[in-house]
Amino acid sequence: MSEHIHNLHIFNGAARPRHKKTWFLWAMLLPLFLLYAPLAAPASEPAQRLVILGDSLTAGYGLTETEAFPARLEAYLRQLGHAVKVEGAGVSGDTTAGGLARLDWSVGEDADAVIVELGGNDALRGLSPALTQENLGRIVGQLRARGVPVLLAGMWAPPNMGRDYADAFNAVYPRVAEEYDVPLYPFFLDGVAADPRFNQADMIHPNAAGVEIIVERIAPYVIALLELG
C-alpha cells in the first residue's frame, strides 16, 4: 500500500501516476475500456408478459395492490428465477360476456401468455351455463387464433344454486379446455373456498393469506404455461 502511495503525486487534487508513459497509456486505454465494457456484460433475459383476464378474484377486491393475485404471482415466479411481468386485467363484477367484450383492449398483441379467470359472476347471477361456455370458448378461441398460450382457470358454482345447475356449470371448463386444447386449472379457489381463515368477511373473496395459497397451488401450471410462450 505504501509503495503504491509513494508512486503517486497530487495534481489539482487528484492522484495520477508519476511516470508519464504509464499515465499516457492509461489515458489512452480507459476510453476503449469504457466503450467495450458494457458489451462484455451478459444481456438480461427479457421478461415474459403474462396477462390475467379475470374478475374481482384477480383484480384484488378488498386488498392492496401489492397483496393482490397479480403482484403476488409475479413475486413468487421471480423468486423461482422466472423473468416475468404479470399484468392484471381483472374487473370486479365482470362476467364472461364482459371479458369477451373487452378482450381486444385488455390483452394486447404483446402478451406472451394469458390466464383466463372468469365465470364466477355468471354462477352468482344464475346465468345459463351454456352461455358461459359459449363466451369462454370465444375468448379462448380468439387468443389461440392469435397464437397466445392460454391457461383456463376453472370455477365451481356455489352450492345454493342447486345440484342440477352446479353439475351443468362445473362441466363448462373441462369442455372448453378440451375443445380448444388448453391446460385447465380445475378450481381457482382450491384450498381457499369456504374457509374463513383465507377469505374476507363476504366469504367470496380471498384475503391476503388466501391469495398466497392460490399462488402456490397454481404456480406449477403457470410455469408450464410460460414455457409455451
ROSE-4610 file (N, C-alpha, C; in Angstrom, 1 decimal, always signed):
// ROSE-4610
residu = [M/M/M/S/S/S/E/E/E/H/H/H/I/I/I/H/H/H/N/N/N/L/L/L/H/H/H/I/I/I/F/F/F/N/N/N/G/G/G/A/A/A/A/A/A/R/R/R/P/P/P/R/R/R/H/H/H/K/K/K/K/K/K/T/T/T/W/W/W/F/F/F/L/L/L/W/W/W/A/A/A/M/M/M/L/L/L/L/L/L/P/P/P/L/L/L/F/F/F/L/L/L/L/L/L/Y/Y/Y/A/A/A/P/P/P/L/L/L/A/A/A/A/A/A/P/P/P/A/A/A/S/S/S/E/E/E/P/P/P/A/A/A/Q/Q/Q/R/R/R/L/L/L/V/V/V/I/I/I/L/L/L/G/G/G/D/D/D/S/S/S/L/L/L/T/T/T/A/A/A/G/G/G/Y/Y/Y/G/G/G/L/L/L/T/T/T/E/E/E/T/T/T/E/E/E/A/A/A/F/F/F/P/P/P/A/A/A/R/R/R/L/L/L/E/E/E/A/A/A/Y/Y/Y/L/L/L/R/R/R/Q/Q/Q/L/L/L/G/G/G/H/H/H/A/A/A/V/V/V/K/K/K/V/V/V/E/E/E/G/G/G/A/A/A/G/G/G/V/V/V/S/S/S/G/G/G/D/D/D/T/T/T/T/T/T/A/A/A/G/G/G/G/G/G/L/L/L/A/A/A/R/R/R/L/L/L/D/D/D/W/W/W/S/S/S/V/V/V/G/G/G/E/E/E/D/D/D/A/A/A/D/D/D/A/A/A/V/V/V/I/I/I/V/V/V/E/E/E/L/L/L/G/G/G/G/G/G/N/N/N/D/D/D/A/A/A/L/L/L/R/R/R/G/G/G/L/L/L/S/S/S/P/P/P/A/A/A/L/L/L/T/T/T/Q/Q/Q/E/E/E/N/N/N/L/L/L/G/G/G/R/R/R/I/I/I/V/V/V/G/G/G/Q/Q/Q/L/L/L/R/R/R/A/A/A/R/R/R/G/G/G/V/V/V/P/P/P/V/V/V/L/L/L/L/L/L/A/A/A/G/G/G/M/M/M/W/W/W/A/A/A/P/P/P/P/P/P/N/N/N/M/M/M/G/G/G/R/R/R/D/D/D/Y/Y/Y/A/A/A/D/D/D/A/A/A/F/F/F/N/N/N/A/A/A/V/V/V/Y/Y/Y/P/P/P/R/R/R/V/V/V/A/A/A/E/E/E/E/E/E/Y/Y/Y/D/D/D/V/V/V/P/P/P/L/L/L/Y/Y/Y/P/P/P/F/F/F/F/F/F/L/L/L/D/D/D/G/G/G/V/V/V/A/A/A/A/A/A/D/D/D/P/P/P/R/R/R/F/F/F/N/N/N/Q/Q/Q/A/A/A/D/D/D/M/M/M/I/I/I/H/H/H/P/P/P/N/N/N/A/A/A/A/A/A/G/G/G/V/V/V/E/E/E/I/I/I/I/I/I/V/V/V/E/E/E/R/R/R/I/I/I/A/A/A/P/P/P/Y/Y/Y/V/V/V/I/I/I/A/A/A/L/L/L/L/L/L/E/E/E/L/L/L/G/G/G]
num = [1/1/1/2/2/2/3/3/3/4/4/4/5/5/5/6/6/6/7/7/7/8/8/8/9/9/9/10/10/10/11/11/11/12/12/12/13/13/13/14/14/14/15/15/15/16/16/16/17/17/17/18/18/18/19/19/19/20/20/20/21/21/21/22/22/22/23/23/23/24/24/24/25/25/25/26/26/26/27/27/27/28/28/28/29/29/29/30/30/30/31/31/31/32/32/32/33/33/33/34/34/34/35/35/35/36/36/36/37/37/37/38/38/38/39/39/39/40/40/40/41/41/41/42/42/42/43/43/43/44/44/44/45/45/45/46/46/46/47/47/47/48/48/48/49/49/49/50/50/50/51/51/51/52/52/52/53/53/53/54/54/54/55/55/55/56/56/56/57/57/57/58/58/58/59/59/59/60/60/60/61/61/61/62/62/62/63/63/63/64/64/64/65/65/65/66/66/66/67/67/67/68/68/68/69/69/69/70/70/70/71/71/71/72/72/72/73/73/73/74/74/74/75/75/75/76/76/76/77/77/77/78/78/78/79/79/79/80/80/80/81/81/81/82/82/82/83/83/83/84/84/84/85/85/85/86/86/86/87/87/87/88/88/88/89/89/89/90/90/90/91/91/91/92/92/92/93/93/93/94/94/94/95/95/95/96/96/96/97/97/97/98/98/98/99/99/99/100/100/100/101/101/101/102/102/102/103/103/103/104/104/104/105/105/105/106/106/106/107/107/107/108/108/108/109/109/109/110/110/110/111/111/111/112/112/112/113/113/113/114/114/114/115/115/115/116/116/116/117/117/117/118/118/118/119/119/119/120/120/120/121/121/121/122/122/122/123/123/123/124/124/124/125/125/125/126/126/126/127/127/127/128/128/128/129/129/129/130/130/130/131/131/131/132/132/132/133/133/133/134/134/134/135/135/135/136/136/136/137/137/137/138/138/138/139/139/139/140/140/140/141/141/141/142/142/142/143/143/143/144/144/144/145/145/145/146/146/146/147/147/147/148/148/148/149/149/149/150/150/150/151/151/151/152/152/152/153/153/153/154/154/154/155/155/155/156/156/156/157/157/157/158/158/158/159/159/159/160/160/160/161/161/161/162/162/162/163/163/163/164/164/164/165/165/165/166/166/166/167/167/167/168/168/168/169/169/169/170/170/170/171/171/171/172/172/172/173/173/173/174/174/174/175/175/175/176/176/176/177/177/177/178/178/178/179/179/179/180/180/180/181/181/181/182/182/182/183/183/183/184/184/184/185/185/185/186/186/186/187/187/187/188/188/188/189/189/189/190/190/190/191/191/191/192/192/192/193/193/193/194/194/194/195/195/195/196/196/196/197/197/197/198/198/198/199/199/199/200/200/200/201/201/201/202/202/202/203/203/203/204/204/204/205/205/205/206/206/206/207/207/207/208/208/208/209/209/209/210/210/210/211/211/211/212/212/212/213/213/213/214/214/214/215/215/215/216/216/216/217/217/217/218/218/218/219/219/219/220/220/220/221/221/221/222/222/222/223/223/223/224/224/224/225/225/225/226/226/226/227/227/227/228/228/228/229/229/229]
x = [+0.8/+0.0/+0.9/+1.9/+2.8/+3.6/+4.0/+4.8/+3.9/+2.6/+1.7/+1.5/+1.4/+1.2/+2.4/+3.6/+4.8/+5.0/+4.3/+4.5/+3.4/+2.7/+1.7/+2.0/+1.5/+1.6/+0.3/+0.0/-1.3/-1.2/-2.2/-2.2/-3.7/-3.8/-5.1/-6.1/-5.6/-6.5/-6.7/-6.2/-6.4/-5.1/-5.1/-3.8/-3.7/-2.4/-2.1/-0.7/-0.4/+0.9/+2.0/+3.1/+4.3/+4.9/+4.9/+5.6/+4.7/+5.3/+4.4/+4.0/+4.9/+4.5/+3.3/+3.3/+2.2/+0.9/+1.0/-0.1/-0.7/+0.1/-0.3/-1.0/-0.4/-1.1/-2.4/-2.5/-3.7/-4.8/-4.4/-5.4/-5.9/-5.0/-5.4/-6.4/-6.1/-6.9/-8.2/-8.3/-9.6/-10.8/-10.8/-12.0/-12.4/-11.4/-11.7/-12.4/-11.9/-12.5/-13.9/-14.1/-15.5/-16.4/-15.9/-16.7/-17.1/-16.2/-16.5/-16.9/-16.7/-17.1/-18.6/-19.5/-21.0/-21.2/-20.5/-20.7/-20.3/-19.4/-19.0/-19.9/-20.8/-21.8/-22.8/-23.2/-24.3/-25.6/-26.3/-27.6/-28.6/-29.5/-30.5/-31.6/-32.2/-33.3/-34.5/-35.1/-36.3/-37.5/-38.2/-39.4/-40.5/-41.1/-42.3/-43.5/-44.5/-45.6/-46.8/-47.2/-48.4/-49.5/-50.7/-51.9/-52.9/-53.5/-54.6/-55.9/-56.7/-58.1/-59.0/-59.5/-60.3/-61.3/-61.8/-62.8/-62.3/-63.1/-62.6/-61.6/-61.7/-60.8/-59.3/-59.1/-57.8/-57.5/-58.6/-58.4/-58.0/-58.1/-57.7/-58.7/-60.0/-61.0/-60.7/-60.8/-60.6/-59.1/-58.2/-56.8/-56.0/-54.8/-53.9/-53.4/-52.8/-52.2/-51.1/-50.3/-49.2/-49.7/-50.9/-51.5/-52.2/-52.6/-53.5/-52.7/-53.5/-53.0/-51.9/-52.1/-51.1/-49.7/-49.7/-48.4/-47.8/-48.6/-48.0/-47.6/-48.3/-47.8/-46.5/-46.4/-45.1/-44.0/-44.2/-43.1/-42.7/-43.7/-43.4/-42.6/-43.1/-42.4/-41.0/-40.8/-39.4/-38.5/-39.1/-38.3/-37.8/-38.5/-38.1/-37.2/-36.9/-36.0/-36.6/-37.9/-38.6/-38.7/-38.2/-38.3/-39.7/-40.6/-42.0/-42.5/-43.4/-44.1/-45.6/-46.3/-47.7/-48.5/-49.4/-50.3/-51.7/-52.3/-53.7/-54.7/-55.5/-56.6/-57.9/-58.1/-59.3/-60.2/-61.5/-62.5/-63.5/-63.7/-64.7/-66.1/-66.8/-68.1/-68.2/-67.1/-67.1/-67.7/-68.4/-68.9/-68.1/-68.4/-67.7/-68.0/-69.2/-69.6/-68.8/-68.6/-67.8/-66.4/-65.8/-64.5/-64.3/-65.3/-65.3/-65.3/-66.2/-66.4/-65.1/-64.3/-63.1/-61.8/-61.9/-60.8/-59.7/-60.0/-59.0/-58.2/-58.8/-58.1/-57.5/-58.0/-57.4/-56.2/-56.1/-55.0/-54.3/-53.2/-52.6/-51.8/-51.4/-50.7/-49.4/-48.8/-47.5/-47.6/-48.8/-48.9/-48.3/-47.5/-46.8/-47.6/-48.5/-49.4/-50.5/-51.6/-52.8/-53.4/-53.8/-54.7/-56.1/-57.0/-58.4/-59.1/-59.5/-60.2/-61.5/-62.5/-63.9/-64.9/-66.1/-67.3/-67.9/-67.1/-67.7/-69.0/-68.9/-70.1/-71.3/-70.9/-72.0/-72.8/-72.1/-72.7/-73.5/-72.9/-73.6/-74.9/-75.0/-76.2/-77.1/-76.7/-77.5/-77.6/-76.6/-76.7/-76.6/-77.0/-77.0/-75.6/-75.3/-74.0/-73.7/-74.7/-74.4/-73.9/-74.4/-73.9/-72.5/-72.2/-70.9/-69.9/-70.3/-69.4/-69.2/-70.2/-70.0/-69.0/-69.2/-68.3/-66.9/-66.7/-65.3/-64.7/-65.5/-65.0/-64.5/-65.3/-64.9/-63.6/-63.5/-62.3/-61.1/-61.2/-60.0/-59.7/-60.8/-60.6/-59.9/-60.2/-59.6/-58.1/-57.9/-56.5/-55.6/-56.2/-55.5/-55.2/-56.2/-56.0/-54.9/-54.6/-53.5/-52.2/-52.2/-51.0/-50.6/-51.5/-51.2/-51.5/-50.5/-50.8/-51.8/-52.7/-53.8/-53.9/-54.0/-54.4/-55.8/-56.7/-58.1/-58.2/-58.6/-58.8/-60.3/-60.5/-61.9/-62.6/-63.9/-64.7/-65.8/-66.2/-67.3/-68.5/-69.7/-70.9/-71.1/-71.7/-72.0/-73.1/-73.0/-73.9/-75.4/-75.6/-77.0/-77.8/-77.0/-77.6/-78.3/-78.1/-78.8/-77.9/-78.2/-77.3/-77.3/-78.4/-78.5/-77.7/-77.9/-77.2/-75.7/-75.3/-73.9/-73.2/-73.9/-73.3/-73.1/-74.1/-74.0/-72.9/-72.9/-71.9/-70.4/-70.2/-68.9/-68.3/-69.2/-68.7/-68.2/-68.5/-68.2/-66.7/-65.9/-64.5/-63.7/-64.0/-63.3/-63.7/-64.9/-65.3/-64.6/-64.5/-63.8/-62.3/-61.7/-60.3/-60.0/-60.9/-60.7/-60.9/-62.0/-62.3/-61.2/-60.6/-59.5/-58.1/-58.0/-56.7/-55.8/-56.4/-55.6/-55.6/-54.5/-54.5/-55.5/-56.0/-57.0/-56.6/-56.7/-56.5/-57.9/-58.2/-59.7/-60.5/-59.9/-60.7/-59.8/-60.0/-59.1/-59.0/-60.1/-60.1/-59.8/-59.1/-58.8/-58.0/-58.4/-57.7/-58.1/-59.0/-59.3/-60.8/-61.6/-63.1/-63.7/-64.6/-65.4/-64.6/-63.4/-62.5/-62.4/-63.0/-62.9/-61.5/-60.5/-59.2/-58.6/-59.1/-58.5/-59.4/-60.5/-61.4/-61.8/-62.2/-62.7/-64.1/-64.7/-65.9/-67.1/-67.0/-68.1/-68.0/-66.9/-66.6/-66.7/-66.4/-66.3/-64.9/-64.3/-63.1/-61.9/-60.9/-59.8/-59.1/-58.6/-57.8/-56.3/-55.4/-54.0/-53.5/-53.8/-53.3/-53.9/-55.2/-55.8/-55.1/-54.7/-54.0/-52.7/-52.0/-50.7/-51.0/-52.0/-52.3/-52.6/-53.5/-53.8/-52.5/-51.7/-50.4/-49.6/-49.4/-48.6/-49.1/-50.5/-51.1/-51.2/-51.4/-51.5/-50.1/-49.1/-47.8/-47.2/-47.3/-46.8/-47.5/-48.8/-49.5/-49.0/-48.8/-48.3/-46.9/-46.1/-44.7/-44.8/-45.6/-45.7/-46.3/-47.2/-47.7/-46.7/-45.8/-44.8/-43.8/-43.6/-42.7/-43.2/-44.5/-45.1/-45.1/-44.8/-44.8/-43.5]
y = [-1.2/+0.0/+1.2/+1.3/+2.5/+2.7/+1.6/+1.7/+2.3/+1.9/+2.5/+4.0/+4.4/+5.8/+6.6/+6.1/+6.9/+7.0/+6.2/+6.2/+7.2/+7.9/+8.8/+10.2/+11.2/+12.6/+13.3/+14.3/+15.0/+16.1/+16.1/+17.2/+17.7/+18.9/+19.6/+18.7/+18.2/+17.5/+16.1/+15.5/+14.1/+13.4/+12.1/+11.4/+10.8/+10.9/+10.3/+9.7/+8.7/+8.0/+9.1/+8.8/+9.7/+9.5/+8.3/+8.1/+8.5/+9.4/+9.9/+8.9/+7.8/+6.8/+6.0/+5.7/+4.9/+5.7/+7.0/+7.9/+8.0/+8.1/+8.2/+7.0/+5.8/+4.5/+4.4/+4.7/+4.6/+5.5/+6.7/+7.7/+7.2/+6.5/+6.1/+4.8/+4.0/+2.7/+2.9/+3.9/+4.0/+4.2/+5.1/+5.3/+4.0/+3.2/+1.9/+0.9/+0.9/+0.1/+0.5/+1.8/+2.2/+1.9/+1.9/+1.7/+0.3/-0.7/-2.1/-2.8/-2.3/-3.0/-3.3/-2.4/-2.8/-4.0/-4.1/-5.2/-6.5/-6.5/-7.8/-8.3/-7.4/-7.8/-8.7/-9.8/-10.6/-9.9/-10.1/-9.5/-10.1/-9.3/-9.8/-10.4/-11.5/-12.2/-11.3/-11.1/-10.2/-10.9/-10.1/-10.6/-11.0/-12.1/-12.5/-11.7/-11.4/-10.6/-11.6/-11.8/-12.6/-11.8/-11.9/-11.1/-12.0/-11.5/-12.2/-11.6/-12.2/-11.7/-12.3/-11.4/-12.0/-11.0/-11.4/-10.6/-10.1/-9.9/-9.4/-10.3/-11.6/-12.5/-12.3/-11.8/-11.4/-9.9/-9.2/-7.7/-7.3/-8.1/-7.8/-7.1/-7.4/-6.8/-6.9/-5.7/-5.7/-5.8/-5.8/-5.9/-4.8/-4.6/-3.6/-4.1/-3.3/-3.7/-4.7/-4.6/-5.5/-6.8/-6.9/-8.1/-8.9/-8.3/-8.9/-10.0/-10.8/-12.0/-11.7/-10.7/-10.5/-10.2/-9.3/-8.9/-10.1/-10.8/-12.0/-13.1/-13.3/-14.3/-13.9/-12.7/-12.2/-12.3/-11.9/-12.0/-13.5/-14.4/-15.8/-16.4/-16.1/-16.6/-16.1/-14.8/-14.2/-14.8/-15.1/-15.8/-17.1/-17.8/-19.1/-18.9/-17.7/-17.4/-17.2/-17.0/-16.7/-15.2/-14.8/-13.4/-13.2/-12.6/-12.5/-11.2/-10.5/-9.4/-9.7/-9.8/-10.2/-8.9/-8.9/-7.7/-8.1/-7.5/-7.8/-7.0/-7.8/-7.3/-7.8/-7.7/-8.1/-6.9/-7.2/-6.1/-6.7/-6.1/-6.6/-6.6/-7.7/-7.8/-8.3/-8.5/-8.9/-10.3/-10.5/-11.8/-12.3/-13.5/-14.0/-13.1/-12.6/-11.7/-10.4/-9.9/-8.6/-8.9/-10.0/-10.3/-10.4/-11.0/-11.2/-9.8/-8.9/-7.6/-6.8/-6.9/-6.1/-6.9/-8.0/-8.9/-8.2/-7.5/-7.0/-5.9/-5.0/-4.0/-4.3/-5.4/-5.9/-6.7/-7.4/-8.3/-7.8/-7.1/-6.5/-7.6/-7.1/-8.1/-8.5/-7.8/-8.2/-9.2/-9.7/-10.7/-12.0/-12.5/-13.8/-15.0/-14.8/-15.8/-15.2/-15.9/-15.4/-16.4/-16.0/-16.8/-16.2/-17.0/-16.6/-17.1/-16.1/-16.4/-15.7/-16.3/-15.7/-16.7/-16.3/-17.2/-17.2/-16.8/-16.8/-15.9/-14.8/-13.9/-14.4/-15.2/-15.9/-16.8/-17.6/-18.5/-17.8/-16.7/-16.0/-15.4/-15.0/-14.5/-15.5/-16.7/-17.8/-17.8/-17.3/-17.2/-18.6/-18.8/-20.1/-20.6/-21.8/-22.4/-22.5/-22.7/-22.8/-21.4/-20.3/-19.0/-18.8/-19.2/-19.1/-19.9/-21.1/-21.9/-21.3/-20.7/-20.0/-18.8/-18.0/-16.9/-17.3/-18.2/-18.7/-19.3/-20.0/-20.6/-19.6/-18.5/-17.4/-16.7/-16.5/-15.9/-16.7/-17.9/-18.8/-19.0/-19.2/-19.4/-18.2/-17.0/-15.8/-15.7/-16.0/-16.0/-17.0/-18.2/-19.3/-18.9/-18.3/-17.9/-16.9/-16.1/-15.1/-15.8/-17.1/-17.8/-17.6/-17.2/-16.9/-18.1/-18.7/-19.8/-19.3/-20.2/-19.9/-20.9/-20.5/-21.3/-20.9/-21.9/-21.6/-22.0/-21.0/-21.3/-21.6/-22.7/-23.2/-22.6/-22.6/-22.1/-23.1/-23.2/-24.1/-23.2/-23.7/-23.0/-23.0/-22.0/-22.0/-23.1/-23.8/-24.9/-24.4/-23.2/-22.7/-22.6/-22.8/-22.8/-24.1/-25.1/-26.4/-27.4/-28.6/-29.7/-29.7/-29.5/-29.6/-28.4/-27.2/-26.1/-26.3/-26.7/-26.9/-27.9/-29.0/-30.0/-29.5/-28.7/-28.1/-27.1/-26.2/-25.2/-25.7/-26.6/-27.1/-27.9/-28.4/-29.1/-28.2/-26.9/-26.0/-25.9/-25.8/-25.5/-26.7/-28.0/-29.1/-29.2/-28.8/-28.9/-27.9/-26.6/-25.6/-25.9/-26.4/-26.7/-27.9/-28.8/-29.9/-29.5/-28.7/-28.3/-27.4/-26.6/-25.7/-26.1/-27.3/-27.9/-26.9/-26.5/-25.6/-26.2/-26.0/-26.5/-25.9/-26.7/-26.3/-26.4/-25.3/-25.4/-25.6/-26.7/-27.1/-26.1/-25.5/-24.6/-23.6/-22.3/-21.2/-21.0/-21.3/-21.1/-22.4/-23.3/-24.5/-24.3/-24.9/-24.7/-23.5/-22.7/-21.4/-21.3/-21.7/-21.6/-22.1/-21.3/-21.7/-21.8/-21.4/-21.4/-20.0/-19.7/-18.3/-17.8/-18.7/-18.3/-17.6/-17.9/-17.4/-16.5/-16.1/-15.3/-14.0/-13.0/-11.8/-12.1/-11.1/-11.3/-11.8/-11.5/-11.9/-13.4/-14.0/-15.5/-15.8/-14.8/-14.9/-14.6/-13.5/-13.0/-13.4/-13.9/-14.4/-13.2/-13.4/-12.4/-12.6/-11.8/-11.9/-13.3/-13.9/-15.3/-16.3/-16.1/-16.9/-16.8/-15.5/-15.3/-16.1/-16.1/-16.8/-18.3/-18.9/-20.3/-20.5/-19.6/-19.7/-19.7/-18.7/-18.5/-19.8/-20.4/-21.6/-22.7/-22.9/-24.0/-23.9/-22.7/-22.5/-22.4/-22.0/-21.7/-22.8/-24.1/-25.1/-25.0/-24.8/-24.6/-23.4/-22.3/-21.1/-21.2/-21.9/-22.1/-22.9/-24.0/-24.8/-23.9/-23.0/-22.1/-21.2/-20.6/-19.7/-20.4/-21.7/-22.5/-22.6/-22.4/-22.5/-21.1/-20.1/-18.7/-18.3]
z = [+0.0/+0.0/+0.0/+0.9/+1.0/-0.3/-0.9/-2.2/-3.3/-3.3/-4.3/-4.1/-2.8/-2.5/-2.9/-2.6/-3.0/-4.5/-5.2/-6.7/-7.3/-6.5/-7.0/-6.5/-7.2/-6.7/-7.0/-6.2/-6.4/-7.4/-8.4/-9.4/-9.4/-9.0/-9.0/-8.2/-7.1/-6.1/-6.5/-7.6/-8.0/-8.1/-7.7/-7.8/-9.2/-9.7/-11.0/-11.0/-11.8/-11.8/-12.1/-11.4/-11.5/-12.9/-13.4/-14.7/-15.8/-16.7/-17.8/-18.8/-19.1/-20.0/-19.5/-18.2/-17.6/-17.7/-17.3/-17.4/-18.8/-19.8/-21.2/-21.6/-21.3/-21.7/-21.0/-19.8/-19.0/-19.6/-20.0/-20.5/-21.9/-22.7/-24.0/-23.9/-22.9/-22.9/-22.2/-21.3/-20.5/-21.4/-22.4/-23.2/-23.9/-24.4/-25.0/-24.0/-22.8/-21.8/-21.5/-21.4/-21.1/-22.3/-23.5/-24.7/-24.8/-24.5/-24.7/-23.5/-22.3/-21.1/-21.1/-21.5/-21.5/-22.4/-23.5/-24.4/-23.8/-22.9/-22.3/-21.2/-20.7/-19.7/-20.3/-19.6/-20.1/-20.2/-21.3/-21.5/-20.6/-19.9/-19.1/-19.9/-19.4/-20.1/-20.1/-21.3/-21.4/-20.6/-19.9/-19.1/-20.0/-19.8/-20.5/-19.9/-20.7/-20.3/-20.2/-18.9/-18.6/-18.2/-18.9/-18.7/-18.0/-17.0/-16.3/-16.6/-17.4/-17.8/-16.8/-15.9/-14.8/-14.2/-13.1/-12.4/-11.0/-10.0/-8.7/-8.0/-8.3/-7.7/-8.0/-9.2/-9.6/-9.6/-9.6/-9.5/-8.1/-7.1/-5.8/-5.0/-5.1/-4.4/-2.9/-2.2/-0.7/-0.3/-1.2/-0.9/-1.5/-1.0/-1.6/-2.9/-3.7/-5.0/-4.8/-3.7/-3.5/-2.9/-2.4/-1.9/-2.9/-4.0/-5.0/-5.8/-6.4/-7.1/-8.1/-9.0/-10.0/-9.4/-8.4/-7.8/-7.0/-6.3/-5.5/-6.5/-7.6/-8.5/-9.2/-9.6/-10.2/-9.2/-7.9/-6.9/-6.7/-6.7/-6.5/-7.6/-8.8/-10.0/-10.1/-9.8/-9.9/-8.8/-7.7/-6.6/-7.1/-8.0/-8.5/-9.7/-10.1/-11.2/-12.6/-12.6/-13.9/-14.2/-15.3/-15.7/-16.3/-15.5/-16.0/-15.4/-16.2/-15.8/-15.8/-14.7/-14.6/-14.6/-15.6/-15.7/-15.4/-14.4/-14.0/-14.9/-15.5/-16.4/-15.8/-14.5/-13.8/-13.5/-13.7/-13.5/-12.5/-11.4/-10.4/-11.0/-10.7/-11.2/-12.6/-13.3/-14.7/-14.9/-15.9/-16.3/-17.5/-18.0/-19.2/-20.4/-20.4/-21.5/-21.5/-20.3/-20.1/-20.5/-20.1/-20.5/-22.0/-22.7/-24.1/-24.8/-24.3/-24.9/-24.8/-23.8/-23.6/-24.0/-24.5/-24.8/-25.6/-26.7/-27.6/-26.9/-26.1/-25.5/-24.1/-23.5/-22.2/-22.4/-23.5/-23.8/-25.1/-25.0/-26.2/-27.0/-28.1/-29.0/-28.5/-27.5/-27.0/-25.8/-25.5/-24.5/-24.9/-24.0/-24.2/-23.8/-22.8/-22.3/-21.5/-21.4/-20.7/-19.8/-18.6/-17.7/-17.8/-18.1/-18.2/-16.9/-16.1/-14.8/-14.8/-15.4/-15.5/-15.3/-14.9/-14.8/-13.4/-12.4/-11.0/-10.9/-11.6/-11.5/-12.4/-13.4/-14.1/-13.2/-12.4/-11.5/-10.4/-9.8/-8.8/-9.3/-10.6/-11.1/-11.7/-11.7/-12.2/-13.7/-14.4/-15.9/-16.5/-17.7/-18.3/-18.5/-18.0/-18.2/-19.7/-20.6/-22.0/-22.5/-22.0/-22.4/-21.8/-20.6/-20.1/-20.9/-21.3/-22.2/-23.5/-24.1/-25.4/-25.3/-24.2/-24.1/-23.8/-22.9/-22.6/-23.9/-24.7/-25.9/-26.9/-27.0/-27.9/-27.4/-26.1/-25.5/-25.8/-25.4/-25.6/-27.1/-27.9/-29.3/-30.0/-29.6/-30.2/-29.8/-28.5/-28.0/-28.7/-28.9/-29.6/-31.0/-31.6/-33.0/-33.2/-32.1/-32.1/-31.7/-31.5/-31.1/-29.7/-28.8/-27.4/-26.5/-25.8/-24.9/-23.8/-23.5/-22.5/-21.4/-20.2/-19.1/-18.6/-18.6/-18.2/-16.8/-16.0/-14.5/-14.3/-13.8/-13.6/-12.3/-12.4/-11.2/-11.0/-9.7/-9.4/-8.9/-9.3/-8.9/-7.4/-6.8/-5.3/-5.1/-3.9/-3.6/-3.6/-3.3/-3.2/-4.5/-5.6/-6.9/-7.3/-6.5/-6.7/-7.5/-7.3/-7.9/-9.4/-10.0/-11.5/-12.1/-11.6/-12.1/-11.9/-10.7/-10.4/-11.3/-11.6/-12.5/-13.9/-14.4/-15.7/-15.8/-14.7/-14.8/-14.6/-13.7/-13.4/-14.6/-15.4/-16.6/-17.7/-17.6/-18.7/-18.9/-17.9/-18.0/-18.6/-18.2/-18.9/-20.3/-20.7/-22.1/-22.9/-22.4/-23.2/-23.3/-22.2/-22.3/-23.3/-23.3/-24.2/-25.7/-25.9/-27.3/-27.9/-27.1/-27.6/-27.2/-26.6/-26.3/-25.5/-24.4/-23.5/-22.1/-21.3/-20.0/-19.1/-18.1/-17.2/-15.8/-15.0/-13.6/-13.0/-12.5/-12.2/-11.4/-10.3/-9.5/-8.9/-9.3/-9.0/-7.5/-6.7/-5.3/-4.5/-5.1/-4.5/-3.2/-2.1/-0.8/+0.0/-0.6/+0.0/+0.2/-0.8/-0.8/+0.5/+1.1/+2.2/+3.5/+3.5/+4.7/+5.3/+6.4/+6.9/+7.2/+7.4/+7.6/+6.4/+5.2/+4.0/+3.1/+3.7/+3.0/+3.8/+3.0/+3.6/+4.2/+4.9/+5.6/+4.7/+3.4/+2.5/+2.1/+2.5/+2.2/+0.7/-0.1/-1.5/-2.0/-1.5/-2.0/-1.0/-1.5/-0.6/+0.0/+1.2/+1.9/+1.5/+2.1/+1.7/+1.9/+3.0/+3.2/+2.2/+1.8/+0.8/-0.6/-0.9/-2.2/-2.3/-1.1/-1.1/-1.4/-0.9/-1.2/-2.6/-3.2/-4.6/-5.5/-5.2/-5.9/-5.9/-4.7/-4.6/-5.3/-5.3/-6.0/-7.5/-8.0/-9.4/-10.1/-9.3/-9.9/-10.8/-10.5/-11.5/-12.8/-12.8/-14.1/-14.9/-14.1/-14.8/-15.4/-14.6/-15.1/-16.4/-16.4/-17.7/-18.8/-18.5/-19.5/-20.1/-19.2/-19.7/-20.6/-20.4/-21.2/-22.6/-22.8/-24.1/-24.8/-24.1/-24.6/-25.4]
